Amino acid sequence: MKIEERVGQYIAQQRLLDRSCKHLVAVSGGADSVALLLILKRLDYDVEAVHCNFHLRGQESDHDEAFVRMLCDKEGIVLHLSHFDTTTYAELHQVSIEMAARELRYRYFEQLRQDIGAVEVCVAHHQDDAVETLLMNLVRGAGIHGLTGIRPRNGHVVRPLLCVSRSDIEDYLCSIGQDYVTDSTNLVPDVVRNKLRLQVLPLLRELNPAASENMAKTARRLADVETLYDLTVQRLADEVTVDGAIDVEAWLQGPAPESVLYELLTPKGFNSVQVEQVFGSLTGPSGRVFCSPSHEVVVDRGRLIVEERHETLPTMKIPETGIYHYKEDLKLRFSMAESLKISKAPDCATLDADKAHFPFIIRPVQTGDRFQPFGMEGSRLVSDFLTDRKYSVLEKRRQLVVTDATGNIVWLVGERVDQRYAVSADTRRVLEIQLVK
């Protein structure tokens, strides 16, 4: 079967493209992208090309751009060009040159796609790329999600050539007399992917000439396994989740608890070492917190709690009565009450205005904070009080207090006023602090 027919069948099977819509094709000038552009045109898809000049290889980068211009002129295909200062971007954002180029490229592709009304962005990853990705992830120690190679679709980015190999592409271009450019950096085994392409894969093909094809087939099967696996992981997690937290004892009695933990935490930014540490702490003392760039995990009294990380809560001074915006979703109103009635609502504190004095301070709980809970004798550590109220370490961190001019806590917000400032039979004026939605 001709390569064009194979690609056409693959596009139909994966439902990648629609002939009634416009599509954007990323063309570097290399064999893969040139073949992709020509095959899609011959399959009668409405395509426009896009080329990015990253200015990383001097005259060679400019030569690539000139080649793509001539190709599109010859084929009568609209070409969109963009130039990037990739090195400056990498330094500014503290990322590798490779990552900088990727970020710039895909950000531009998406903006251009929207601007010209294209439905998809077609990129030229092929079967060998998928195998290289599988091997890279295997070497790095990825889970099952890293062993499925490259998916044919990721949002609006599609990969119609995953059904063919690099040699298939080169044979096709040779058969139609089409030349292409070669990126010299791909010929030097200086990065992991190049070492795999130039050194490891040739050795594997010596052992078995069909090594790449077999690994690609395995990756496709694992993609189906991944779907079933994800459904099972989510079901197992749901079965042992109570009030948003995982019941550790019930979870550990289920199948493959460490693997389930890995799949739950890695999408939230935790690496494999951290997952092992969290798993090892499940049967230890409560309260240890593990952090990723976006989330926090704590094992708290037999529960595993996973939450998004919150910004450090501020300290706000309250000089007089009024409504104060402490943060976007929280306002507090300080006002003089019209009656001496004691509030029993958790979102409202009534204080003796002759004992609690401005200026007040709203702040998060600090280590060593003490107060005298209403209805109790003697002071208690706020931390101990919250522990008795079944607060987790993460919840304690977010707990707010209101202090008065003396620095004493007058209200543990949403929980309890301090007995020393509570309304009594001798109270003549009442200050009311109300949480406002």
C-alpha distance (Angstrom), angle and dihedral (degrees) to the residues before:
residue distance angle dihedral
M1 . . .
K2 3.79 . .
I3 3.79 117.5 .
E4 3.79 92.0 -116.8
E5 3.81 90.7 56.7
R6 3.81 91.6 47.1
V7 3.78 92.0 51.0
G8 3.80 90.9 45.6
Q9 3.81 91.1 52.9
Y10 3.79 91.6 46.6
I11 3.81 91.7 51.1
A12 3.81 89.6 51.3
Q13 3.83 94.1 46.0
Q14 3.81 92.6 49.6
R15 3.82 93.9 37.6
L16 3.78 91.0 -130.4
L17 3.81 105.0 147.6
D18 3.80 141.3 27.3
R19 3.81 121.0 -149.9
S20 3.80 90.9 -147.5
C21 3.83 91.2 62.2
K22 3.80 136.4 67.2
H23 3.81 118.9 -109.5
L24 3.80 132.2 -163.8
V25 3.82 117.9 -137.8
A26 3.82 120.9 -158.7
V27 3.81 107.8 -138.0
S28 3.80 121.3 -173.2
G29 3.80 94.6 168.9
G30 3.79 93.2 -109.2
A31 3.79 122.9 125.3
D32 3.80 95.2 -97.9
S33 3.80 98.2 52.5
V34 3.80 93.8 39.8
A35 3.81 90.2 53.2
L36 3.81 91.1 47.0
L37 3.80 92.5 52.7
L38 3.80 94.1 47.6
I39 3.80 95.3 43.8
L40 3.81 93.1 50.7
K41 3.80 90.5 48.1
R42 3.81 91.2 50.3
L43 3.80 89.5 48.4
D44 3.80 86.2 58.1
Y45 3.79 98.7 -112.9
D46 3.81 119.4 152.9
V47 3.80 102.3 -114.7
E48 3.78 139.9 170.9
A49 3.80 122.8 -171.6
V50 3.80 130.9 -129.4
H51 3.81 126.9 -164.6
C52 3.81 128.1 -172.6
N53 3.79 121.9 -155.7
F54 3.81 107.5 -158.0
H55 3.83 94.1 179.1
L56 3.79 92.6 -134.0
R57 3.82 100.2 125.3
G58 3.79 103.1 41.8
Q59 3.81 113.9 -139.1
E60 3.79 90.7 3.4
S61 3.82 90.3 64.3
D62 3.81 90.7 50.4
H63 3.81 90.3 47.3
D64 3.81 90.2 54.2
E65 3.80 90.0 52.2
A66 3.80 92.1 49.6
F67 3.81 91.0 49.4
V68 3.82 92.3 52.0
R69 3.81 90.1 48.2
M70 3.83 91.3 54.1
L71 3.79 92.5 45.1
C72 3.79 93.7 52.4
D73 3.81 91.7 44.4
K74 3.81 90.2 52.4
E75 3.81 92.8 47.7
G76 3.79 95.1 41.5
I77 3.81 92.8 -121.5
V78 3.81 122.8 148.5
L79 3.83 110.4 -115.1
H80 3.80 128.1 -156.0
L81 3.83 117.0 -161.5
S82 3.78 131.2 -164.0
H83 3.82 132.2 179.8
F84 3.82 123.4 -152.5
D85 3.80 135.5 -168.6
T86 3.78 90.5 -139.9
T87 3.80 97.7 171.4
T88 3.81 93.5 54.8
Y89 3.81 90.8 46.7
A90 3.82 91.2 51.5
E91 3.81 91.9 50.2
L92 3.80 93.2 45.8
H93 3.80 94.2 49.4
Q94 3.83 95.2 34.3
V95 3.80 94.8 -125.8
S96 3.80 132.7 127.9
I97 3.79 120.5 -88.0
E98 3.81 88.7 -112.3
M99 3.81 92.2 52.9
A100 3.81 91.9 44.3
A101 3.80 91.3 54.0
R102 3.79 91.0 47.7
E103 3.81 93.9 49.9
L104 3.80 92.9 46.5
R105 3.77 92.8 45.6
Y106 3.80 98.9 50.1
R107 3.79 94.4 40.3
Y108 3.81 89.6 54.4
F109 3.82 92.5 44.3
E110 3.79 92.2 54.9
Q111 3.81 94.1 46.9
L112 3.80 91.6 47.5
R113 3.80 91.5 46.5
Q114 3.76 90.1 57.2
D115 3.81 93.8 42.5
I116 3.83 95.2 54.8
G117 3.81 96.1 36.2
A118 3.80 95.7 -114.2
V119 3.80 118.7 160.5
E120 3.81 100.8 -150.7
V121 3.79 140.8 15.6
C122 3.82 110.3 -133.9
V123 3.81 117.7 -151.5
A124 3.80 126.9 -175.0
H125 3.79 105.3 -122.7
H126 3.79 109.0 145.6
Q127 3.80 138.5 -171.0
D128 3.81 95.0 -78.0
D129 3.81 90.5 52.4
A130 3.80 89.2 53.9
V131 3.81 90.8 50.9
E132 3.81 91.9 48.3
T133 3.81 89.9 50.9
L134 3.80 90.8 49.9
L135 3.82 91.3 51.7
M136 3.82 92.8 45.5
N137 3.79 91.2 52.8
L138 3.80 91.7 44.4
V139 3.82 91.0 53.4
R140 3.81 90.7 47.8
G141 3.81 92.3 51.5
A142 3.80 99.8 -110.4
G143 3.80 122.0 172.9
I144 3.79 125.2 -119.7
H145 3.82 91.0 -66.7
G146 3.79 89.7 64.8
L147 3.80 94.0 53.1
T148 3.78 97.8 64.1
G149 3.79 93.7 80.5
I150 3.80 114.6 -144.5
R151 3.80 121.4 -19.2
P152 3.82 119.9 -129.7
R153 3.80 90.5 -126.6
N154 3.79 134.9 33.8
G155 3.79 109.2 171.8
H156 3.80 107.0 -62.0
V157 3.82 92.8 -13.3
V158 3.82 114.3 96.1
R159 3.81 132.4 -176.7
P160 3.82 111.9 -153.5
L161 3.83 95.5 172.8
L162 3.82 99.3 62.6
C163 3.81 88.3 104.0
V164 3.83 93.9 64.0
S165 3.80 135.7 59.1
R166 3.77 131.7 -127.1
S167 3.80 90.5 -105.2
D168 3.82 90.0 52.0
I169 3.80 88.8 53.9
E170 3.79 94.5 48.1
D171 3.82 91.6 47.3
Y172 3.81 89.8 50.9
L173 3.81 93.9 51.2
C174 3.81 90.4 46.6
S175 3.81 91.2 51.1
I176 3.81 92.4 55.0
G177 3.81 94.7 39.8
Q178 3.80 94.7 -116.8
D179 3.79 118.6 150.0
Y180 3.80 127.1 -156.2
V181 3.79 140.5 -174.5
T182 3.80 126.7 -99.9
D183 3.79 123.0 -139.8
S184 3.81 104.0 -132.8
T185 3.80 91.6 -152.1
N186 3.82 89.1 66.3
L187 3.80 90.0 62.7
V188 3.81 95.6 60.7
P189 3.84 118.7 81.6
D190 3.81 93.5 -139.4
V191 3.82 101.0 119.9
V192 3.79 132.1 45.3
R193 3.81 96.5 -103.0
N194 3.81 92.9 48.9
K195 3.82 91.2 48.4
L196 3.78 90.3 52.1
R197 3.82 91.9 47.3
L198 3.81 97.3 43.9
Q199 3.79 102.9 32.2
V200 3.81 115.1 15.0
L201 3.81 102.9 40.2
P202 3.83 94.2 48.9
L203 3.81 88.3 53.2
L204 3.81 91.6 49.5
R205 3.79 89.8 50.2
E206 3.81 89.0 53.9
L207 3.79 87.5 57.8
N208 3.80 92.1 45.2
P209 3.82 123.2 1.1
A210 3.80 88.9 -150.8
A211 3.82 93.8 52.6
S212 3.81 95.4 115.4
E213 3.81 93.7 45.8
N214 3.81 91.7 47.9
M215 3.80 93.1 49.3
A216 3.80 90.6 47.7
K217 3.82 90.3 52.6
T218 3.80 90.1 48.9
A219 3.80 90.5 51.1
R220 3.82 90.7 52.0
R221 3.81 91.1 50.7
L222 3.78 90.4 48.0
A223 3.81 89.1 53.8
D224 3.82 87.8 63.0
V225 3.80 90.7 44.0
E226 3.81 88.4 50.7
T227 3.81 91.1 57.9
L228 3.81 92.1 52.9
Y229 3.80 90.9 42.3
D230 3.81 93.1 53.3
L231 3.80 91.4 50.2
T232 3.81 90.8 50.7
V233 3.81 93.9 46.9
Q234 3.79 91.3 51.3
R235 3.81 92.0 47.2
L236 3.80 92.1 50.2
A237 3.81 91.1 48.8
D238 3.80 92.6 47.8
E239 3.81 91.6 50.9
V240 3.80 93.0 58.9
T241 3.81 99.1 36.0
V242 3.80 116.3 108.1
D243 3.82 122.0 178.6
G244 3.80 91.2 -14.8
A245 3.83 95.4 -51.9
I246 3.81 130.2 96.1
D247 3.81 117.7 -115.9
V248 3.81 99.9 -129.1
E249 3.82 97.2 -158.4
A250 3.80 93.4 51.2
W251 3.77 91.1 43.9
L252 3.81 95.3 51.4
Q253 3.79 89.4 53.9
G254 3.80 90.5 58.2
P255 3.82 127.5 83.6
A256 3.82 121.9 -72.5
P257 3.83 96.4 -9.8
E258 3.81 94.8 176.9
S259 3.80 92.4 51.8
V260 3.80 90.2 49.0
L261 3.81 89.0 50.7
Y262 3.81 90.7 50.5
E263 3.79 91.9 53.2
L264 3.80 92.5 46.7
L265 3.81 96.4 48.6
T266 3.81 106.7 35.4
P267 3.84 93.8 67.0
K268 3.81 85.7 56.0
G269 3.79 93.3 57.9
F270 3.82 102.0 -93.2
N271 3.80 117.1 136.0
S272 3.81 126.3 -138.5
V273 3.83 93.3 -98.2
Q274 3.80 91.6 54.1
V275 3.80 90.7 47.7
E276 3.81 89.3 54.8
Q277 3.82 89.8 49.6
V278 3.80 92.5 49.7
F279 3.80 91.3 48.0
G280 3.80 91.0 49.4
S281 3.80 90.7 52.5
L282 3.81 95.8 53.4
T283 3.80 93.9 93.6
G284 3.83 95.6 35.2
P285 3.81 132.7 83.8
S286 3.81 117.7 -46.6
G287 3.76 125.8 -109.2
R288 3.80 106.3 49.2
V289 3.81 110.3 138.8
F290 3.82 125.0 -151.8
C291 3.80 120.7 -165.9
S292 3.78 136.9 -158.4
P293 3.81 122.8 -178.4
S294 3.81 89.7 -89.9
H295 3.81 108.9 20.9
E296 3.79 145.5 38.3
V297 3.80 129.9 -145.1
V298 3.78 126.5 -161.7
V299 3.79 132.3 176.6
D300 3.78 104.3 -141.6
R301 3.82 123.8 177.3
G302 3.76 96.1 -35.9
R303 3.81 94.6 -37.7
L304 3.79 129.4 106.1
I305 3.80 109.2 -145.3
V306 3.81 121.8 -167.9
E307 3.80 118.8 -173.1
E308 3.77 140.2 162.2
R309 3.78 113.6 -99.1
H310 3.79 114.4 -101.2
E311 3.77 127.5 -146.7
T312 3.79 116.7 -105.1
L313 3.78 107.8 -85.4
P314 3.82 114.8 -116.3
T315 3.79 131.9 -129.1
M316 3.81 115.6 -118.8
K317 3.79 128.9 -167.6
I318 3.82 118.3 -141.0
P319 3.83 109.0 -159.2
E320 3.83 99.0 175.0
T321 3.78 144.7 -9.2
G322 3.79 118.0 -54.4
I323 3.81 143.0 89.3
Y324 3.81 116.1 -61.2
H325 3.82 127.2 -165.7
Y326 3.78 102.6 -140.8
K327 3.81 92.9 175.3
E328 3.77 136.9 -19.4
D329 3.81 96.1 -79.0
L330 3.80 98.9 30.9
K331 3.81 131.4 69.0
L332 3.79 128.3 168.2
R333 3.80 126.6 -158.2
F334 3.82 119.4 -151.9
S335 3.82 111.6 -164.3
M336 3.78 143.0 148.1
A337 3.82 109.9 -103.7
E338 3.78 121.1 -128.0
S339 3.82 93.3 -139.1
L340 3.79 138.5 35.4
K341 3.80 91.9 -119.8
I342 3.81 116.0 137.1
S343 3.80 114.5 -127.4
K344 3.79 117.1 -129.0
A345 3.81 94.5 -176.6
P346 3.84 114.9 109.7
D347 3.81 91.5 -136.1
C348 3.82 94.2 55.9
A349 3.82 130.8 61.0
T350 3.80 123.4 -165.4
L351 3.81 114.8 -160.1
D352 3.79 136.8 -179.3
A353 3.81 101.0 -99.9
D354 3.78 92.0 -153.2
K355 3.80 91.6 58.7
A356 3.81 102.7 37.0
H357 3.80 110.2 61.5
F358 3.81 137.0 -168.5
P359 2.93 138.3 -80.2
F360 3.80 95.7 65.1
I361 3.79 125.6 -172.8
I362 3.80 127.2 -145.2
R363 3.78 113.3 -158.0
P364 3.81 143.1 140.3
V365 3.80 119.7 -88.1
Q366 3.79 115.0 -81.8
T367 3.79 129.9 -153.2
G368 3.80 110.0 -85.6
D369 3.82 95.9 20.8
R370 3.80 111.3 153.7
F371 3.80 134.3 -174.8
Q372 3.79 139.9 163.8
P373 3.81 106.8 -111.5
F374 3.80 114.5 -135.4
G375 3.79 111.2 -92.8
M376 3.81 94.2 20.4
E377 3.79 135.3 98.8
G378 3.78 121.1 -126.9
S379 3.77 129.1 11.6
R380 3.79 127.9 -72.8
L381 3.76 135.3 -162.7
V382 3.78 108.3 -100.2
S383 3.81 88.3 -134.8
D384 3.81 91.5 57.5
F385 3.80 91.7 46.5
L386 3.81 91.0 52.4
T387 3.79 91.2 46.3
D388 3.80 89.0 56.2
R389 3.79 87.2 50.5
K390 3.86 88.4 56.4
Y391 3.81 95.1 -111.9
S392 3.80 116.0 162.4
V393 3.80 122.6 -131.3
L394 3.81 89.7 -101.9
E395 3.80 92.7 49.7
K396 3.80 91.2 48.9
R397 3.79 89.5 54.9
R398 3.79 90.8 57.2
Q399 3.81 95.5 46.1
L400 3.81 113.8 118.1
V401 3.79 129.8 -148.7
V402 3.80 132.8 -166.8
T403 3.80 117.1 -141.6
D404 3.81 127.6 -172.4
A405 3.80 132.1 -139.0
T406 3.82 91.0 -71.7
G407 3.81 92.1 56.2
N408 3.81 92.6 -114.9
I409 3.80 119.8 135.5
V410 3.79 109.2 -108.9
W411 3.81 97.3 173.8
L412 3.77 135.0 20.9
V413 3.79 92.8 -149.8
G414 3.78 113.6 -112.9
E415 3.80 92.1 0.1
R416 3.82 122.3 57.6
V417 3.81 142.2 -20.1
D418 3.78 121.3 -129.7
Q419 3.81 112.9 -95.9
R420 3.81 91.6 -133.6
Y421 3.81 91.8 61.5
A422 3.79 98.8 37.0
V423 3.77 123.6 123.0
S424 3.84 111.1 -95.6
A425 3.79 139.4 172.1
D426 3.82 88.4 -84.1
T427 3.83 94.8 53.6
R428 3.80 115.2 118.4
R429 3.81 100.8 174.5
V430 3.81 129.6 31.0
L431 3.80 127.2 -150.4
E432 3.77 113.5 -156.4
I433 3.82 124.0 -156.7
Q434 3.79 112.0 -167.6
L435 3.79 130.4 -175.5
V436 3.80 105.9 -131.0
K437 3.79 123.0 -156.2
